Amino acid sequence: MHHHRHRRLLGHHDGLLNEFPRRRGGITIRLPRVAPEGLRVVEIATPETVFAFAPWWLPASDHPSVRLITRIYDAAHAHPETTARERTVLERLRDDFTGRCTAAGSALTTGEALWQAADALHRELLPSLPELNLISLTRSPARHLLAVGLARTPGGMVAVLQRWAAFDRTTMWPLLAVATSPQGIPLRVRLHARSGRLDTTPLAAGQGTKAAPLSEEQLIELLDSGQLLPGARLTALAETVLQLTGTPVRHFGNTYGHHTAVAGLLHAPDAVTIPCCPDDEDSWHYADMPHSTGRYPLHLIELAACTSDAHQAAEALVTESLRRRRPIPLSLEGDLDATVRSGGAGLFRQEDDHPTR
C-alpha cells in the first residue's frame, strides 16, 4: 500500500527511506503457518546480544552492518520450519542485498540496499505497484532544511525539548537521534531532560559505558553533514519551525501527535496545519488473517513463496484494499497459498457479477 498511497497523496515517486531504528525492527523474519487449529507465526530473530537495533543508516560498505543483515537471512534459511520455496526467496533477497552492497559501497546505505532488493522482488510479484525512489536522509538535501529548522527553534532546541519532556513527565529520552562516530560506530543520542545535557553512547553498548558529551550545535552539525538521523520528536520540531518560518512542509507518515505537541510548546497553533495523514493511515497492509492476538497482516515478502496464482490473487486484493482504504480480511484455508487464492477468487467472482463497476 505504501507505494500507492505515496503516489496518490504526494503526486510523485521520490521520498525519504525511514532508517531510524526500532527495537527488533526489521531484524525478525516471520513465517505464517496455517493449521487446523488456526494461524501460527514462527518468529526467527538473531539473538538480542547481536543487535537490538539495526544500523540501517550506515554505508553499505560497512561490513559489520552487512554481516548483521545477512546473518538474519542465514538464520531463517537454516531454520527447520523454513520450506524449500521460502529458502529460495531468502537466498534471492540475501544475495541481491549483498550484491548491491558490494557494487555500491558507500554510495548506498545498508537500508537503501535492502530496500532496493525487497522493492525489486515486490514489483515482480505485483507488477501494478507504482515505482518509488526512496533515499536515506543522510544523503538527501532535506537534511539541510531540517538542520536549519532545529537551529531556528525559538528559545533554543534543547530548551524546547526540556519543556516537552517535563510535559511528558520523563527524565530522559534515550533515543532522541542516532548518529555515526568518526570511526563509523553507530551511536545513540540521549537527552537528560532535567539538566538539558545531550550525550552519545554506542548503540549496542550495555550499562556502564562512558558517554561522550554533545552540544546542541554539534547535533545540528551532524545532521547537516549526513552523520545523524533525528527521531520522531526532533523531526517534528524541525518541521514545525520550518512551517512557522515560511518553508512549506508536507509530512508523509505517522506523527503520533508530535506536531500538535510542538505547536503547543511554541504557542503557535498554526503549525498544526502541516499536511499529513492521520496516524497509521499513510499506509496499511493489503490483507490480514485471523490470529490469536487479533489479526495478522500479510506481507509481500511472505507472498513471494506462494504460487503465481496466489500472486494474481494478491493483485486483486491490493486493488480492493485501495478501494476500501483498509486491509481485506482473509479466511484461513489449507495453507497460506490457498488462503490468498481463496481471498482473491472471491474478488474475481465479484468482478464477474458486476462487470461494469
N, C-alpha and C positions, 0 to 999 in steps of 0.2 A: 504493500500500500504506500510505502514511503515514496517510491518512485512517482506514482500517480499524484499523490497529494502535493508533493513538492512542485511538480509542473503546474498543477491546477491552481495552487494558491499563489505561487510566485511568478509564474509565466516564463520561467527559464530553467535550464538544467544545471546551473552552476551553484555549488553550495559548499558549506564547511562540514568536514567529517568530524563528528564528535569523538575525540580521542581521550576525553577526560576519564580516568579510571573509576570503576565501581568495584566494590569488594566482590571478588569472584566473577566480575563482569567479563564476559567474552572468553573465559578460560574453563568453562564447563560444557562438555558435549552431552546432550540428552538424546536418548534413543527411546521413542514411544513404542510400547508393545501392547497390542490389542489381544485380550484374553477373554474367555467366557465370563470371568468374574469382574471384568472391567478393564480400564486402561491402567497400565503400569508404566512408569517412566524410569528408565535406567540412567542414572547420572554418573558421568565419568569425569572426574576432576583430578588435576595434579595436586599433590599434597600441599597443604596450607603453608608448609615450610619452604616451598619453592618460591611462590609469589602469590600474595593475596591480591595484588593489583598488577595488571599487565601494563608495561610501559609503552603503550601504543605510539606515543609521540616521538620516541627515539628514532634515529635514522635507520633505514633498512640495512645499512652497513654495520649496525651494532650486533655483533654475533651473539652475545648472551640473550638479547631480546628475541632474535630469530630462533635460537635454540629453544627458548621457552615455548614459543608457539608451536614449533614442530613437535615438541615433547607431548603437547596436548593431543595432537592428531595421532602420534605414535601410540600413546596410551589407549586411545579409543580403538585404533586399528588392532591392537593386541588383546582387547577385552574379549572374554569368551562369549559374550552375548551379541557381539557385532556380527552381522550377516555378511555374506560374500559381496552382495551389492553395496552395502554400506562401506565395506573396506575399499571397494573401487572408488567410491565418491571421496572418501577420506584421503586416499592416495593422490587423487587428482588435485584436491584442494591444497594438500601439503606441498606437492611438487610444483604446482603453479605458483603458490606463495613463495617458496624458496627460490624458484627461478626468477621471479620478479625482483626479489631482494638482491640476488646476485647481479642481475642486469642493471638495476637502477642504482644500487649503492646508496649514497647519501641524497640522491635526487628524489627519493620517496621516504616516507616514514614507514615504520613497521605496520602501523594501522592502515595506511594507504595501500600498501602491497596486499594485505589481507582483504581489504575492501574490494580491490580490483579483481582478485581471484574469485571471491564469492559472487561479485556482481556479474562476472562473465558466466559463471555457472547458472545464476538466476535467469539471465537473459536467454540462455539456451533452453531452459525449462519452459519459460513463458516468454515467447517472442514479442508479445504485446507490451512488455514493460518498456516505458519510455527511458531514454538514456539519461543518466545522471553523471555529473562530473564533480565529485567531492574531493576537496583537498584539505590538508591539515592547516589549522590556524597558524601553526609555526611557520608555514610557507606562504600564507595568504597576506595580501596587503591590508586586509581587515584588521590585522593585529595592531597596525599603526593607529588606526582610528580608536580601537579600544584603549590603547595606551594613552591617547590624548584625552579620552573621556575620564579615565582614572586621575590623570594629572590635573584636570579641571574641576574635580569634585569640590563643591563649596565647603569650606571649613577643613578640607583635607580628607583623603581616603580613609586613613586609619581612624580618625575621629568619628566619621560616619559609621564605620564598621563596629566601633566600640558601642555606639548607641544602639545599633541593630542587635548586637549580642546581648546587651542589657535588656532590650525588649524581649528577646527570645529566652532570657534567663539562662544563658550559657556562659561559662568562663573561658572556653577555648573552642576555636574551630580548628580541628586537627588536619583538615584537608581543604584549606582555603584556595589553594592552587597547587599545581605540580610544576616542577622545573627540571632543568638539566644542569649538572655541575660542569665546570670547565673540563673535568676528567671524564665526562659522559655518564655520570652516575645519576639515575633518576631520583629526584628529591620531592619531598612533600613540603609545602609552605604552611606554617601554622600561625594563627593569631592568638596571643594571650590577651583576652579581652580586657581584663581589669587594668593591666599595665600598658596596653597598646603595643606590646612588643611583638615583632614579627621575627620568625626564625625558620631555619630549614633543617631537616634531618633526612637521611637516606630513606627512600620509600619503603624498602624492605627491612629497615633496621628494627631491632627489638628495643625493649625498655632499657634505659641506661645509656643510650647512645648520646654523645655530646652534640648539642645543637649549635648551629652557626647563626649568628645574628644577621638579620636582613633589614635594611631600611626601606621606607616607603618608596624612595626614589629608585633604589636598586630593583625592587619588584617591578616597577613600571619599565625600567630599562630592559630587564629580562624579557618582559612581554613584547616590547618593541623590537627586540633583536631576534625573536623567534625561539627563545630558550625557556618560555613559561607558558603554561595553559591555565587560564583563570577558571575557577569553579563557577557554579551557577550564581552564587551571590556576587562575586566580583564582576561577572559578565553583566548581570542585571544592573549593577551600579554604573558600570561604564556606559551601557546602552541608555540608561535613564539620563545621565548627564549629557550625553551627546544629543539626545532628543531635546533636552531643555536649552541647549546652546545652539540650536539651529541645524543640526545634522539629522535628516530624517532616518529613522530606524524601523526596520521590519524584522520581527523575530520569528523564526520557524523552529518550533519545538516547545517543549514544556517549560513553564516559568515557575510553577509552584507558588505563585503569589509574590515572587520576589520583586517584580516591578512595582506592584502596589505598595509593598513594604518600603522600598526605597523612596517612592514618591511621598509617602508619609514622613519619612525621616528628613527629607529635603524640603518639606512643606510646599510641594509642587504637584498638586493634583492633576495638572495637565499631562504629566509624564506617563500616566497610565493609559494614555491614548495610543501608545505604541501598538501597531497592528500585530497581533499574534493569535495563535489558536488557543482555545481553551485547553487546559491540561489533558493530555492523553488523546486529543482529537487531531493532532498533527498527523498521526498515523495510527494504524490498528492492524491486528492480524486478520488475514482474509478468511480464516475458518478456525473453528475450535471444536474440541471434543469433550464429552463429559469425563470428569476426573474426580477422584475422592476429595480433592481440595477445591473443587468448583469446576472450572473449565480449563482445559489445556490448549494453548494456542499452537496451531500448526505452522511450522516454519518452512520456508522454501528449501532449506538445506535437507530437511527430512524428506521432502518430496523427491529429491534427486535420486534416492534409492528405489523409487517406485517405477512402474512401467510407463511407457509412452501414453497408454490410455489414461492413466491417472494424471499425467501432465496435461492432457487435453481437458480433463475434467476440472483441473485446477484453474485453467484459463476461464472456464465458465464461473467458477467460484469467485475468482477475482473480479470479474465483470459485475456479478450480482452484489458482491460486497461493496463495490464502489457505488452502486445504485442505492443500496440501503444505508451506506455510511456506517457500517458496523460488521463484525465478523458473522459468517454464515455458520450456524450450529450444525454439526455433523452427528449422525448416529453411528455407533460403533458396529462394524461388520466383522468379517473374519480376520482381517489384518489391516494394516494402515493403507495398503494399496486399494483393497476392496472398500474401505471406508471412504476414501477420496473419490473413487469411481462412482460409488453409490450416491454421494452427495452431488457430484456433477451431473449424474444421469437424471436426477430429479429436476435439475435446472434445464437440462436439454428437453425433457418432457414438457416443461412449462413453455419453452420457446415454441415447441411443436403445436401446443394448444393455443398459443397466442402469436401466430406468425407475423402479425402486423404491429406488434407492440414496439 
